[in-house]
Amino acid sequence: MEHEWHKKHFSKPTMCKACSKLIWGLGKQGFECQGTIAQVACYRECAAHIKISHDLLELRRTTR
């Protein structure tokens, strides 16, 4: 399943899942996957580098 990227304004400190830098700026600073499971936040430039699948994200959440 592919990620469904949408521009997003983050109202609280949020880290990019690809480069681990703080997502900051005015307006819609980054992107978030709006899939039912993923909800991964990142910079536009980093979105192409996020290869993690929705299935793997679900597995990580259930094993914590």
LOKOL-163440 format. One record per residue: chain; x, y, z of N, C-alpha, C in turn; residue number from 1. Coordinates in Angstrom, 2 decimals, decimal comma, padded with zeros to 5 digits. Layout:
LOKOL-163440
(A (X Y Z) (X Y Z) (X Y Z) NUM)
...
This chain:
LOKOL-163440
(A (000,85 -001,18 000,00) (000,00 000,00 000,00) (000,89 001,24 000,00) 1)
(A (000,57 002,18 -000,86) (001,35 003,42 -000,97) (000,92 004,41 000,09) 2)
(A (001,83 005,32 000,42) (001,48 006,39 001,35) (000,60 007,42 000,64) 3)
(A (-000,30 008,05 001,37) (-001,19 009,08 000,85) (-000,75 010,41 001,46) 4)
(A (000,20 011,11 000,79) (000,78 012,32 001,35) (-000,14 013,51 001,18) 5)
(A (-000,30 014,30 002,26) (-001,08 015,53 002,25) (-000,30 016,60 002,99) 6)
(A (-000,37 017,85 002,48) (000,29 018,95 003,16) (-000,34 019,12 004,54) 7)
(A (000,49 019,49 005,53) (-000,01 019,56 006,89) (000,66 020,70 007,66) 8)
(A (-000,13 021,40 008,45) (000,38 022,36 009,42) (000,50 021,64 010,75) 9)
(A (001,68 021,65 011,33) (001,90 020,99 012,61) (001,88 022,04 013,71) 10)
(A (000,95 021,92 014,64) (000,80 022,91 015,70) (001,65 022,59 016,92) 11)
(A (002,28 021,43 016,94) (003,19 021,09 018,03) (004,48 020,55 017,42) 12)
(A (005,58 020,55 018,17) (006,85 020,07 017,62) (006,71 018,65 017,05) 13)
(A (007,14 018,50 015,79) (007,04 017,22 015,09) (008,35 016,95 014,38) 14)
(A (008,82 015,73 014,49) (010,08 015,35 013,86) (009,81 014,63 012,53) 15)
(A (010,67 014,89 011,54) (010,60 014,20 010,26) (011,03 012,75 010,46) 16)
(A (010,24 011,80 009,99) (010,56 010,38 010,16) (011,73 009,93 009,29) 17)
(A (012,06 010,70 008,25) (013,16 010,30 007,36) (014,50 010,86 007,82) 18)
(A (014,55 012,16 008,16) (015,84 012,79 008,49) (015,97 013,13 009,97) 19)
(A (014,91 012,94 010,74) (014,90 013,19 012,19) (015,09 014,64 012,58) 20)
(A (014,86 015,57 011,65) (014,95 017,00 011,96) (013,57 017,52 012,33) 21)
(A (013,55 018,59 013,10) (012,30 019,22 013,50) (011,64 019,86 012,28) 22)
(A (010,36 019,57 012,09) (009,60 020,19 011,00) (009,11 021,54 011,50) 23)
(A (009,54 022,62 010,85) (009,19 023,95 011,33) (008,90 024,88 010,16) 24)
(A (008,30 026,02 010,45) (008,00 027,02 009,44) (006,57 027,51 009,58) 25)
(A (006,19 028,42 008,71) (004,85 028,97 008,72) (003,97 028,21 007,73) 26)
(A (002,69 028,17 007,99) (001,76 027,49 007,09) (001,91 025,99 007,17) 27)
(A (001,74 025,35 006,03) (001,84 023,89 005,98) (003,30 023,52 005,75) 28)
(A (003,99 023,18 006,83) (005,43 022,99 006,80) (005,87 021,65 006,23) 29)
(A (005,04 020,65 006,33) (005,46 019,31 005,91) (004,32 018,50 005,34) 30)
(A (004,55 017,21 005,28) (003,56 016,30 004,75) (003,28 015,21 005,78) 31)
(A (002,07 014,67 005,73) (001,70 013,57 006,60) (000,96 012,55 005,77) 32)
(A (001,25 011,28 005,99) (000,52 010,22 005,32) (-000,83 010,10 006,01) 33)
(A (-001,89 010,21 005,26) (-003,24 010,17 005,80) (-003,84 008,77 005,75) 34)
(A (-003,01 007,76 005,56) (-003,49 006,38 005,56) (-004,10 006,03 006,91) 35)
(A (-004,86 005,00 006,96) (-005,55 004,63 008,19) (-004,60 004,19 009,28) 36)
(A (-003,40 003,76 008,93) (-002,45 003,26 009,91) (-001,22 004,14 010,04) 37)
(A (-000,67 004,62 008,94) (000,66 005,21 008,93) (000,81 006,50 009,74) 38)
(A (000,17 007,56 009,37) (000,32 008,87 010,00) (001,79 009,22 010,21) 39)
(A (002,57 009,14 009,15) (003,99 009,46 009,18) (004,16 010,90 008,73) 40)
(A (004,92 011,70 009,49) (005,18 013,10 009,17) (006,57 013,24 008,60) 41)
(A (006,72 014,12 007,58) (008,04 014,34 007,00) (008,05 015,62 006,17) 42)
(A (009,26 016,03 005,78) (009,42 017,12 004,83) (009,09 016,61 003,44) 43)
(A (008,72 017,53 002,54) (008,40 017,15 001,16) (009,59 016,43 000,52) 44)
(A (010,80 016,95 000,76) (012,00 016,37 000,17) (012,26 014,95 000,69) 45)
(A (011,80 014,65 001,88) (012,06 013,35 002,50) (011,00 012,30 002,18) 46)
(A (009,85 012,71 001,69) (008,74 011,78 001,45) (009,14 010,63 000,54) 47)
(A (009,96 010,90 -000,47) (010,38 009,86 -001,41) (011,29 008,83 -000,74) 48)
(A (011,91 009,19 000,38) (012,83 008,28 001,05) (012,15 007,38 002,07) 49)
(A (010,89 007,62 002,36) (010,18 006,79 003,33) (009,60 005,58 002,62) 50)
(A (010,23 004,46 002,84) (009,84 003,22 002,16) (009,05 002,29 003,06) 51)
(A (008,90 002,65 004,32) (008,23 001,78 005,28) (006,77 001,58 004,86) 52)
(A (006,31 000,38 004,92) (004,96 000,07 004,48) (003,97 000,21 005,63) 53)
(A (002,72 000,34 005,31) (001,66 000,42 006,31) (001,62 -000,85 007,15) 54)
(A (001,87 -002,00 006,53) (001,85 -003,28 007,26) (002,94 -003,30 008,33) 55)
(A (004,14 -002,82 008,00) (005,24 -002,80 008,95) (004,94 -001,82 010,09) 56)
(A (004,34 -000,69 009,77) (003,98 000,27 010,81) (002,98 -000,34 011,79) 57)
(A (002,03 -001,08 011,27) (001,03 -001,73 012,13) (001,71 -002,76 013,02) 58)
(A (002,65 -003,52 012,48) (003,38 -004,51 013,26) (004,17 -003,84 014,37) 59)
(A (004,81 -002,71 014,09) (005,58 -002,00 015,10) (004,68 -001,50 016,22) 60)
(A (003,50 -001,03 015,89) (002,58 -000,51 016,91) (002,04 -001,61 017,82) 61)
(A (001,83 -002,79 017,27) (001,24 -003,87 018,07) (002,28 -004,57 018,94) 62)
(A (003,57 -004,41 018,61) (004,61 -005,09 019,39) (005,20 -004,21 020,48) 63)
(A (004,78 -002,98 020,60) (005,30 -002,08 021,64) (004,57 -002,25 022,92) 64)
